Structure formats: structure tokens, C-alpha cells
Amino acid sequence: MNRLSLLFTCAALTLSGCATVETKTSMVTPISNSVREAGPGDVVMSFESRRSLPNIVGKADIWGRTTSAGGTTVRFIGGRGNQAFFERSDVAVESNATTMTESPMIIPQTTTTTVDGTIGLTSVNGSARSTSYQYIPPRGSTQYSTARQPIRIAVESGRSVTIQGKVLKVLGVSANSVKYTVR
């Protein structure tokens, strides 16, 4: 009984010592100081957000598994004069995913076969043990996404705007293209 209590206490301390559940956003489109060019409708910046899977005590998964938390996309719409017009679209994803809903189970099944008998006057007995495994896939989770109202952003040539911690600098504008850098 003491070993069971010790095991339970160690498991509880291990799980409660995990990091807090966090949402991290990273840029999907390449970051460089090189000059890029985009036409109307082209994506100039794209971000993906991922949230840590919570474990049974509400802390982050110890193996670092995550689930989608949404993203942000910035598209070039067009230009007029020396201004470039962009549209920022944000999508938030809510999910009930946890380590319990996203983990499969493997259940071992052990069978022992025993044979007793005689061959002539000699008694014979034997046994064999076999183990098979039943795989139960993760039950999965549900999620829904919510799109926020798009935001229109106007940036003059030579100016910049900060989005999700990254700087989009407009270098040149025409009606159907924009030259820019992202850093």
C-alpha cells in the first residue's frame, strides 16, 4: 500500500510540475531583408498559432504536443498613389483537445493455454502464454473557428507597420503591385 501511495504522489508531482498551457504564434511566410513583390490578393504575411495540449491537471503536455489556435493572414489588396492597402484576417480556433482525447490506448491481452494428458503410461502437461494487443485510437476532439472582421491597413511607401511582432515595410507601390520587406 505504501508503494502505491508513493507512486501516486510521484505521478501527481510530475504532472503538476509541467509548464503552463501557452499559445505560441510563429510566422509561416519566410522572413528576410530581401525585397519581395506581391500582386493583388497575394499573401504577404501569414502566422500560425498553436496551443499546448493540456494534461489531466491542466498543465502543458510533457511531450510538447499542440493543437491549432488559429492564425493571421495579411494580403495585399491594391495600391493608390503612394499607399499600399492590405487586409488583415484573424481566425481564432477553440478546441476541447487534451492529452486524454488525443492519445491512443494499447491494451495488452494475455492468454494462457494449458494441456494435460497422458501418452501411454506417461503423463504429459504443458502450457503456453501468448500476448496480443488491442489498439484503441484516440477519440478525437471537436473544434470550431471564428473569423474576426477583416482589418484594412494603409501603408505609405517608405513606411512600415508592425503585425504580430514582425515589421512589414513598404518600399514601392503601383496600382497592381507592392515591393516590401518583412523582418
N, C-alpha and C positions, 0 to 999 in steps of 0.2 A: 504494500500500500504506500510506503514511503517513497519508493521509486516512482510510482505513478504520480504522486504529488509533486515530486521533484521534476519529472518530465513535463508535467502540465505547467509548472511555474516557469521553467526554462523556455518552453514554447511561447507562453504569454509574454515574457520579457523580450524575446526575439522579435515577435510580431509587433509589439508596441514600440520597439526601438527603431522601427523603419522610418524613413523620411516622410514628410507630409505630402499629400497629394498636390501636385503642381501642374499648371498648364504652361507649356513652353511653345513659343512661336518661332519658326525659322523661315528664312526666305528660300523659296523654291527656285526662282529665276536666278541666273548667275549674277554675282556681284563682281564688278571690275571697274577700273577707271577708264576702260576703253570706251570710245564713243559708239553708241548704238543708235539705230534708226528704226522707227516704227510708223506704220500706217494706221488709218482709222480702224478701230476695232482690235488692234493688236494689244496683247498684254505686255505691259512694261514692268510690272512688279507683281509677284504672286507670293503669298505667305501661307503656310500651313501651321495650324495649332494642334498640339497633341496633349492630352491629359493623362496623367498616371492612372493606372488601374488601381482602385482602392482594394485593400485586402479585407479580411474578416473584421479587423479592428479599426478600419477607416484610414489606415496609413497606406503609403505607396507600395506597390508590388516590389518584392525584393529582387526580382529578375528584370525590372525595368520595363515591363510591358505597358503599352499605352493604347489609347483609343482616340479617334478623331474628335477634336473640339471645334472644328470649323476652319475658317480661313479668310483671307483678304485678297482681293484682286484689284489691280489698278490698270485700267485700259485707256489708251489714247483715243479720244473721240474725234478731234479735229483741231485745226488752228485758224485763227483770225488775227490778222495784223501780226503783232509780235507776241501774242498769247497762245499758249497751248492749253487745250481743255482735256481734262482727264476725268474718269468716273471711277470712284472707289466703291466697291461692293463688298460688304461683310456678311458672312454666313456663320451663325453660331449653331453648333451641334450639341444637343443634350442626349445623354445616354445613361442607361441603368447598368452598364457593363461593370463587372467587378472581377476579381480573380476567380471567384466561385462560378460565375456564369461563362467564363472564357477558358476554363481548364477542363480537359477531358478526365475521365476516370478509367483506370485499368484495374479490373477486379480479378485476382487470381482464383482459379477453381482447381483444387487438388482432389484427385480421385485415387483411392487405393483399392486394388483388386487382389483378393486372396483366394488361393486354390488349395484345397486339402483333399487328399485321396490316397489310394494305395495302388501300387503296381506289384502284382503278385502278393508276396507277403511283406513287402517293404512299404512303409508309409512315406508319403511324399507331401510336402507342403511348400508353398511359395507365395510371394506377394510382389506386387509391382505398384509403383506410385507414378502417376502421371499428372502433370500440371498443364492447364490451359488458361488462357487469359481472355476475358471478355472486355472489349473496348467500348466504352460509352462516350460518344462525342460530347463536346461542350453543348450546353443547352442554348447558348447564344444570348444575345441581349437585343433590346429594342432601342432605336434612336430616332430622333426627329431633328430636322434642321429648320432654322428660322433665318430668313434673309432680311437684313435691315434695309431701310430706304437708301438707295444709292446716293452718294455724295458727289457733287460736281466740283472739280477743283480747277481753277485757272492759275497758270504759272507763266509769267513773262519770261522771254528769252533772257538768259544770263542769271535768272533767279532759281531758287531751289525750294523744295518743300520736304519736310520730314514725315515719313509714314512708317509706323511700326519700328521706329528707331533707325531707319535707313534713309539716306538722303537721295532724292531724285532731283537732279539738276538739269534744267532745260538749256541746251546750247544754241539751238536754232529751230525756227518754226516756219512751216509753209502750210497752206490750206490742207494738204493731204499727207504731211509727214512731220515728224519731230525728231531732232537729234538730241540725245540725252546721255547722261551717265548715272550710274547708281553706285553709291558707296556707303 
